[in-house]
C-alpha cells in the first residue's frame, strides 16, 4: 500500500510542477509541437519518477536529535527520528488514514466506470452506423446534427453536411488529429486522471494537452492554404450535437482560445529559453525524489564474521572461527556467562557476570554489507519515540571521572540498525574524550532490537547518527 501511495504522491507533485511551468511560461507560445513534446515528456517523467532510485555517494546518516547529559540529571531534548523525506511524511499520513484511502478508492471506481461508459458510447456509434473506408481512415456516417470528431482512425461525420462550405477543411482538421496520434494522448490522460482524480493539476494538464491538440490541427489546416478569416468563420459556424469527451472534436468550448492563438503572431526564438525552466524542474525533482541516499561498501569481503570485544577498556577484534575459543579463554577465569546467536551471517556474542558486565560487544556487519541512509520505511524503536526517550534517559550516565576533571562536550555516535533490527557498526563519528566516547558507545550498543527498516518491501540496514552532549553547565 505504501508503494502505491508513494507513487501517487510523487507523481502528483511532479505533475503539479510541470502544469504550473506550462501555464506560467509556455501556454501562450506558438511552439505547438515543442509544447506537445514538453507536456508528454512531463507526463511520462512524472509516472517514472517514483520508480527512479539513483545512488548518492558520501551521504550523511540520519541524525537523531541531541541528548544532553549532566552529572546531576539527564536533560533530554525531543528525540525524534527524522527518518523520511518530503514524500515519505505524506505517505505515512495518508497510509494511516482509512477514510482517505476509502475516499480515494471510491473516486477511482467512479472515474473508471465513467471511462468505460465513454468507450462503450463510441463502440455503440461504430456498431450501429454505416462505415465507409478511405485508405486507413474509417468514416462513421451518423444521421444526427453534430460537429465531426475523430477517435483512433475513425472520423464520425454527418453525411448531409458534405455539401456545406468548408466541409473539406473540417475533415482535414480531423485527419490531422489521426496523423499525429492525438487519441493515444487522450486515452493515456484519461487513465492517469483516474489515478490522479484528486489532483487539480492533473485536470489542468489534461485540458491544456487537449488545447494543444486543437492548436496543432488548426495550424496544419491553415498551412494548407486556408486564410485566417475563412477559418475563423468556419469555427464559429460549427454546432455540437453531443460530446463523447474521449474524442478529438472540431468544435468545442476552446473555439475562442483557438481563434486567438492562430491569429497571434509567432513567438520569437528567444521564447525557447522558457523551456529551460522545465529542464531545471526535471533536475530538481530527480534530486528531491529519485536520489536514494544509499551507500554500498565496495571493499572486497575478507571475512563473514567479525566481533569487536571490549573488556575493561581494552578492545580486541575477533574474526571467524576464533570467536568462541578466544572468548572462552579470556572470560573463563572471570566467571562470565557467554551467549551467542547467529543472524544474517553474523555471530552476536554477549557476556554477563552477576547481572553486571564490563564487557561491551560491538556487532559489525560483513564488509560487503549494503547500508542505506534513506528508505521507504525507516527503522522503529520498540514503543516509538516516547519509549526511545525514556530508554536513553534511564541508561545514559555522566562518567564520574569526566565530571571530576571537568571534561565535557558533544559526542557523535554513528550506528546501523541491521535488517534484523540489531544495533551494529557503532563508532565515534566525532569524539571529545575517551571517557565520554566510551559511555556514548555503551549507551548505543545497549539499545534493544528495533523494528527493521524496509526498502521496496525488503528489510535493509539503515545508518543513523546520534549526538550526546555531555555538559557540566
C-alpha positions as CSV (number, residue, x, y, z in Angstrom):
1,X,0.0,0.0,0.0
2,X,2.8,2.4,0.9
3,X,4.4,1.9,-2.6
4,X,1.1,2.8,-4.3
5,X,0.6,5.9,-2.1
6,X,4.2,6.9,-2.7
7,X,3.6,6.6,-6.5
8,X,0.5,8.8,-6.3
9,X,2.2,11.5,-4.1
10,X,5.4,11.8,-6.0
11,X,3.8,11.6,-9.5
12,X,1.1,14.1,-8.4
13,X,3.7,16.6,-7.1
14,X,5.6,16.3,-10.4
15,X,2.5,16.8,-12.5
16,X,1.7,19.9,-10.5
17,X,5.1,21.4,-11.0
18,X,5.1,20.9,-14.8
19,X,1.5,22.1,-15.1
20,X,2.4,25.3,-13.4
21,X,5.5,25.8,-15.6
22,X,3.4,25.2,-18.7
23,X,0.7,27.6,-17.7
24,X,3.1,30.3,-16.5
25,X,5.7,30.2,-19.2
26,X,4.7,28.1,-22.3
27,X,0.9,28.1,-22.8
28,X,0.8,31.4,-24.7
29,X,3.7,30.5,-27.0
30,X,3.1,29.3,-30.6
31,X,5.7,26.5,-30.4
32,X,2.9,23.9,-30.6
33,X,5.0,20.9,-31.4
34,X,7.5,21.7,-28.7
35,X,4.8,22.3,-26.2
36,X,3.3,18.9,-27.0
37,X,6.7,17.2,-26.5
38,X,7.1,19.1,-23.2
39,X,3.7,18.1,-22.0
40,X,4.0,14.4,-22.9
41,X,7.6,14.1,-21.6
42,X,6.3,15.7,-18.3
43,X,3.6,13.1,-18.0
44,X,5.9,10.2,-18.8
45,X,8.6,11.6,-16.4
46,X,6.0,12.0,-13.6
47,X,4.9,8.4,-14.0
48,X,8.5,7.1,-13.9
49,X,9.8,9.4,-11.1
50,X,8.6,7.3,-8.2
51,X,10.5,4.3,-9.6
52,X,13.8,6.1,-10.1
53,X,16.4,5.4,-7.4
54,X,19.8,7.0,-8.0
55,X,22.8,6.3,-5.8
56,X,24.3,9.2,-4.0
57,X,27.8,8.9,-2.7
58,X,29.1,10.1,0.7
59,X,25.6,10.6,2.2
60,X,25.1,11.7,5.8
61,X,23.5,9.4,8.3
62,X,20.1,10.2,9.7
63,X,20.6,12.4,12.8
64,X,18.7,11.7,16.0
65,X,18.1,14.8,18.0
66,X,20.6,15.6,20.6
67,X,20.7,14.1,24.0
68,X,22.0,16.4,26.8
69,X,23.6,14.7,29.8
70,X,24.7,16.4,33.0
71,X,26.2,14.8,36.2
72,X,23.1,15.8,38.1
73,X,20.2,14.7,35.8
74,X,19.7,13.9,32.2
75,X,18.2,16.7,30.2
76,X,16.7,15.0,27.1
77,X,15.6,17.2,24.2
78,X,12.9,15.8,21.9
79,X,14.4,12.6,20.4
80,X,12.7,12.5,17.0
81,X,13.8,10.3,14.2
82,X,13.8,12.4,11.0
83,X,13.6,9.2,9.1
84,X,11.5,10.2,6.0
85,X,11.8,12.7,3.2
86,X,9.1,15.0,1.9
87,X,7.0,12.3,0.1
88,X,7.7,9.8,2.9
89,X,6.0,12.0,5.5
90,X,3.0,12.5,3.3
91,X,2.8,8.8,2.6
92,X,2.9,8.0,6.3
93,X,0.0,10.4,7.0
94,X,-2.2,9.0,4.1
95,X,-1.5,5.3,4.8
96,X,-2.5,5.7,8.4
97,X,-6.0,7.1,7.5
98,X,-8.5,4.5,6.3
99,X,-11.0,7.3,5.5
100,X,-8.6,8.9,3.0
101,X,-7.9,5.6,1.3
102,X,-11.6,4.7,1.1
103,X,-12.5,8.1,-0.4
104,X,-9.7,7.7,-3.0
105,X,-10.8,4.2,-4.0
106,X,-14.4,5.3,-4.4
107,X,-13.2,8.1,-6.6
108,X,-11.1,5.8,-8.6
109,X,-14.0,3.4,-9.1
110,X,-16.3,6.3,-10.2
111,X,-13.9,7.5,-12.9
112,X,-13.1,4.0,-14.1
113,X,-16.8,3.4,-14.7
114,X,-17.1,6.8,-16.4
115,X,-14.2,5.9,-18.7
116,X,-15.7,2.5,-19.6
117,X,-19.1,4.2,-20.4
118,X,-17.4,6.7,-22.8
119,X,-15.6,3.8,-24.6
120,X,-18.9,1.9,-24.8
121,X,-20.6,5.0,-26.3
122,X,-18.0,5.2,-29.1
123,X,-18.2,1.5,-29.7
124,X,-22.0,1.8,-30.0
125,X,-21.7,4.5,-32.6
126,X,-19.3,2.3,-34.6
127,X,-21.6,-0.7,-34.4
128,X,-24.9,0.9,-35.3
129,X,-23.9,3.2,-38.1
130,X,-22.7,2.8,-41.6
131,X,-18.9,2.8,-42.1
132,X,-17.0,3.8,-45.3
133,X,-13.3,3.3,-45.6
134,X,-10.9,5.6,-47.4
135,X,-7.4,4.3,-47.1
136,X,-6.6,3.7,-43.5
137,X,-9.4,6.0,-42.3
138,X,-12.9,4.8,-41.5
139,X,-15.7,7.3,-41.8
140,X,-18.7,6.6,-39.5
141,X,-21.9,8.1,-41.0
142,X,-24.2,9.4,-38.3
143,X,-27.5,10.9,-39.2
144,X,-27.5,13.4,-36.3
145,X,-26.8,17.1,-36.2
146,X,-23.3,17.4,-34.7
147,X,-19.8,18.6,-35.4
148,X,-17.4,15.9,-36.8
149,X,-14.9,14.3,-34.4
150,X,-12.3,11.6,-34.5
151,X,-11.1,8.7,-32.4
152,X,-8.2,6.4,-33.3
153,X,-8.6,6.1,-37.1
154,X,-12.4,6.7,-37.1
155,X,-13.9,10.0,-38.2
156,X,-17.6,10.5,-37.2
157,X,-19.4,12.7,-39.6
158,X,-22.9,13.7,-40.7
159,X,-23.1,12.9,-44.4
160,X,-25.7,15.6,-45.0
161,X,-23.1,18.3,-44.3
162,X,-20.8,17.2,-47.2
163,X,-22.0,20.0,-49.4
164,X,-21.6,22.7,-46.8
165,X,-18.8,25.3,-47.3
166,X,-15.6,24.4,-45.5
167,X,-16.5,20.7,-45.1
168,X,-13.2,19.6,-46.5
169,X,-11.3,21.7,-44.1
170,X,-13.2,20.2,-41.2
171,X,-12.3,16.7,-42.4
172,X,-8.7,17.8,-42.8
173,X,-8.7,19.0,-39.2
174,X,-9.8,15.6,-38.0
175,X,-7.4,13.8,-40.3
176,X,-4.6,15.8,-38.6
177,X,-5.7,14.5,-35.2
178,X,-5.4,11.0,-36.6
179,X,-2.0,11.6,-38.3
180,X,-0.5,13.0,-35.1
181,X,-1.9,10.2,-32.9
182,X,-3.8,12.5,-30.5
183,X,-6.2,9.8,-29.5
184,X,-3.3,7.9,-27.7
185,X,-2.5,11.0,-25.7
186,X,-6.2,11.4,-24.7
187,X,-6.6,7.8,-23.6
188,X,-3.4,7.8,-21.6
189,X,-4.5,11.1,-19.9
190,X,-7.9,9.5,-19.1
191,X,-6.2,6.6,-17.4
192,X,-3.9,8.9,-15.4
193,X,-6.9,11.1,-14.5
194,X,-8.5,8.0,-13.0
195,X,-5.4,7.5,-10.8
196,X,-4.9,11.2,-10.0
197,X,-8.6,12.3,-9.9
198,X,-7.9,14.1,-6.6
199,X,-5.2,16.2,-8.1
200,X,-6.5,19.5,-9.6
201,X,-3.3,19.9,-11.6
202,X,-4.0,16.6,-13.4
203,X,-7.2,18.1,-14.7
204,X,-5.4,21.3,-15.7
205,X,-2.8,19.2,-17.6
206,X,-5.5,17.2,-19.3
207,X,-7.2,20.3,-20.5
208,X,-4.0,22.1,-21.8
209,X,-2.9,19.0,-23.7
210,X,-6.3,18.9,-25.5
211,X,-5.9,22.6,-26.2
212,X,-2.5,21.8,-27.7
213,X,-4.1,19.1,-29.9
214,X,-6.5,21.6,-31.4
215,X,-3.8,24.2,-31.9
216,X,-1.7,21.7,-33.8
217,X,-4.6,20.6,-36.0
218,X,-5.6,24.2,-36.7
219,X,-2.1,25.1,-37.7
220,X,-2.0,22.2,-40.2
221,X,-5.2,23.3,-41.8
222,X,-4.0,26.9,-42.0
223,X,-0.7,25.8,-43.5
224,X,-2.7,24.1,-46.3
225,X,-3.7,27.4,-47.7
226,X,-6.9,28.5,-45.8
227,X,-6.9,32.1,-44.8
228,X,-7.3,33.1,-41.1
229,X,-10.6,34.9,-41.9
230,X,-12.1,31.8,-43.6
231,X,-11.1,29.5,-40.8
232,X,-12.5,31.8,-38.1
233,X,-15.8,31.8,-39.9
234,X,-15.7,28.1,-40.2
235,X,-15.1,27.6,-36.5
236,X,-17.9,30.0,-35.5
237,X,-20.4,28.2,-37.8
238,X,-20.0,24.8,-36.1
239,X,-22.6,23.4,-33.7
240,X,-22.0,20.5,-31.4
241,X,-24.8,18.0,-31.1
242,X,-23.2,15.7,-28.5
243,X,-19.9,15.2,-26.8
244,X,-18.2,11.9,-26.1
245,X,-15.3,13.6,-24.4
246,X,-12.7,11.0,-25.3
247,X,-12.8,12.0,-29.0
248,X,-11.0,14.9,-30.7
249,X,-13.8,17.3,-31.7
250,X,-13.5,20.0,-34.3
251,X,-15.7,22.4,-32.3
252,X,-15.5,22.8,-28.5
253,X,-15.6,25.3,-25.7
254,X,-12.0,26.1,-26.8
255,X,-13.1,27.9,-30.0
256,X,-12.3,31.4,-28.6
257,X,-8.8,30.3,-27.5
258,X,-8.1,28.6,-30.8
259,X,-9.1,31.7,-32.8
260,X,-7.0,33.9,-30.5
261,X,-4.0,31.5,-30.8
262,X,-3.9,31.1,-34.6
263,X,-4.4,34.9,-35.0
264,X,-1.4,35.5,-32.8
265,X,2.0,36.4,-34.1
266,X,4.6,33.7,-33.9
267,X,6.7,33.6,-30.8
268,X,10.2,34.8,-31.1
269,X,13.1,32.4,-30.9
270,X,14.1,33.8,-27.6
271,X,11.0,32.4,-26.1
272,X,12.6,29.0,-26.4
273,X,14.6,29.9,-23.3
274,X,11.5,29.4,-21.3
275,X,11.9,25.6,-21.8
276,X,15.0,26.0,-19.5
277,X,12.6,26.3,-16.6
278,X,11.2,22.9,-17.5
279,X,14.6,21.3,-17.8
280,X,15.6,22.7,-14.4
281,X,12.4,21.3,-12.9
282,X,13.3,17.8,-14.2
283,X,16.7,18.0,-12.4
284,X,15.3,19.4,-9.2
285,X,12.6,16.7,-9.0
286,X,15.2,14.0,-9.6
287,X,17.3,15.4,-6.8
288,X,14.4,15.5,-4.4
289,X,12.7,12.2,-5.1
290,X,15.0,9.9,-7.1
291,X,18.3,10.4,-5.4
292,X,18.2,7.5,-3.0
293,X,20.8,8.1,-0.3
294,X,22.4,4.7,-0.2
295,X,25.9,3.6,0.3
296,X,27.3,0.2,-0.8
297,X,30.6,-0.8,0.9
298,X,32.5,-2.0,-2.1
299,X,35.7,-3.2,-0.4
300,X,36.3,-6.9,-1.0
301,X,34.8,-9.1,1.7
302,X,37.6,-10.9,3.6
303,X,35.6,-12.4,6.4
304,X,32.0,-13.1,7.0
305,X,32.0,-12.7,10.8
306,X,33.6,-10.1,13.0
307,X,33.2,-9.1,16.6
308,X,34.9,-6.3,18.5
309,X,35.2,-7.2,22.1
310,X,35.9,-4.5,24.8
311,X,37.0,-5.8,28.2
312,X,37.8,-3.4,31.0
313,X,38.6,-0.6,28.5
314,X,40.7,-2.8,26.1
315,X,39.4,-3.7,22.6
316,X,40.1,-6.9,20.7
317,X,38.9,-7.8,17.2
318,X,38.0,-11.5,16.8
319,X,37.1,-13.0,13.4
320,X,35.7,-16.2,12.0
321,X,36.2,-19.5,13.9
322,X,38.4,-17.8,16.5
323,X,35.4,-16.2,18.2
324,X,34.3,-18.8,20.7
325,X,37.7,-20.1,21.5
326,X,39.2,-16.7,22.3
327,X,36.2,-15.6,24.3
328,X,36.3,-18.7,26.4
329,X,40.0,-18.3,27.2
330,X,39.5,-14.6,28.0
331,X,36.4,-14.9,30.1
332,X,36.6,-18.3,31.8
333,X,38.7,-17.1,34.6
334,X,36.4,-14.2,35.3
335,X,33.3,-16.4,35.6
336,X,31.3,-14.8,32.7
337,X,28.3,-16.5,31.1
338,X,28.6,-16.4,27.3
339,X,25.6,-16.4,24.9
340,X,25.9,-16.5,21.1
341,X,23.3,-16.0,18.4
342,X,23.7,-16.0,14.7
343,X,21.7,-14.0,12.2
344,X,22.4,-12.6,8.7
345,X,25.7,-14.4,8.6
346,X,26.9,-12.6,11.8
347,X,27.7,-14.1,15.2
348,X,26.5,-11.9,18.0
349,X,28.1,-12.6,21.4
350,X,27.1,-11.3,24.9
351,X,28.8,-12.0,28.2
352,X,27.4,-11.3,31.7
353,X,28.7,-11.6,35.3
354,X,26.4,-11.2,38.3
355,X,23.9,-9.3,36.2
356,X,26.6,-6.7,35.5
357,X,29.3,-6.6,32.9
358,X,32.3,-4.6,31.9
359,X,32.3,-6.4,28.6
360,X,30.9,-4.4,25.7
361,X,30.2,-6.2,22.4
362,X,30.0,-4.1,19.2
363,X,28.4,-6.0,16.3
364,X,30.0,-5.4,12.9
365,X,28.4,-6.1,9.6
366,X,30.3,-8.1,6.9
367,X,32.5,-5.8,4.8
368,X,30.2,-6.2,1.7
369,X,27.1,-5.3,3.6
370,X,24.8,-2.7,2.0
371,X,23.9,0.2,4.2
372,X,21.1,2.6,3.4
373,X,20.5,6.2,4.5
374,X,17.0,6.9,3.1
375,X,14.5,4.0,2.8
376,X,10.7,3.7,2.3
377,X,10.1,2.6,5.9
378,X,12.6,3.7,8.5
379,X,13.5,1.5,11.5
380,X,11.4,2.0,14.6
381,X,12.4,1.8,18.2
382,X,10.0,-0.6,20.1
383,X,7.3,1.6,21.6
384,X,8.1,4.5,19.3
385,X,9.8,7.8,20.0
386,X,8.5,8.2,23.6
387,X,9.9,4.8,24.5
388,X,13.2,5.7,23.0
389,X,13.4,9.0,25.0
390,X,12.6,7.0,28.2
391,X,15.2,4.4,27.5
392,X,18.0,6.9,26.8
393,X,17.2,8.9,29.9
394,X,17.4,5.7,32.0
395,X,20.6,4.4,30.6
396,X,23.0,7.2,29.9
397,X,25.2,8.4,32.8
398,X,27.8,11.1,33.2
399,X,31.1,9.4,33.9
400,X,32.4,10.3,37.4
401,X,36.0,10.7,36.2
402,X,34.9,13.1,33.5
403,X,32.9,15.1,36.0
404,X,35.8,15.3,38.4
405,X,38.2,16.5,35.7
406,X,35.7,19.0,34.1
407,X,35.5,17.1,30.8
408,X,32.5,17.9,28.7
409,X,31.5,18.1,25.0
410,X,29.3,16.6,22.3
411,X,30.0,13.1,21.1
412,X,28.5,11.9,17.8
413,X,27.9,8.2,17.6
414,X,27.2,6.5,14.3
415,X,25.5,3.2,14.2
416,X,23.5,0.9,11.9
417,X,20.1,-0.7,12.6
418,X,20.5,-4.0,10.8
419,X,17.9,-5.8,8.7
420,X,17.3,-8.0,11.8
421,X,16.8,-4.9,14.0
422,X,20.0,-5.2,15.9
423,X,22.5,-2.4,16.5
424,X,25.8,-2.8,14.6
425,X,28.8,-0.9,13.4
426,X,28.8,1.5,16.3
427,X,31.6,4.0,16.1
428,X,32.5,7.5,17.2
429,X,31.9,9.9,14.3
430,X,33.2,12.8,16.3
431,X,34.5,12.4,19.8
432,X,35.5,14.5,22.7
433,X,37.4,12.4,25.2
434,X,37.9,8.6,25.5
435,X,35.9,8.6,28.8
436,X,32.8,10.3,27.2
437,X,33.3,8.4,24.0
438,X,33.2,5.1,25.8
439,X,29.9,6.0,27.7
440,X,28.3,7.1,24.4
441,X,29.2,3.8,22.7
442,X,28.0,1.9,25.7
443,X,24.5,3.5,25.5
444,X,24.1,3.0,21.8
445,X,25.3,-0.6,22.0
446,X,22.8,-1.3,24.7
447,X,19.8,-0.3,22.6
448,X,17.3,-3.2,22.2
449,X,16.2,-4.8,18.9
450,X,14.3,-2.3,16.6
451,X,11.7,-3.0,14.0
452,X,14.0,-3.0,10.9
453,X,13.7,-0.6,8.1
454,X,12.5,-1.6,4.6
455,X,13.3,-0.6,1.1
456,X,10.9,-1.9,-1.7
457,X,9.4,-4.2,0.9
458,X,12.7,-5.8,1.9
459,X,14.4,-5.4,5.3
460,X,17.6,-3.5,4.9
461,X,20.5,-2.0,7.0
462,X,20.0,1.7,7.9
463,X,22.5,4.1,9.3
464,X,21.9,6.7,12.0
465,X,24.0,9.2,14.0
466,X,23.1,10.4,17.5
467,X,24.8,13.4,19.3
468,X,25.1,13.0,23.0
469,X,26.0,16.3,24.7
470,X,27.8,15.9,28.0
471,X,27.7,19.2,29.8
472,X,28.7,20.5,33.2
473,X,26.6,23.7,33.0
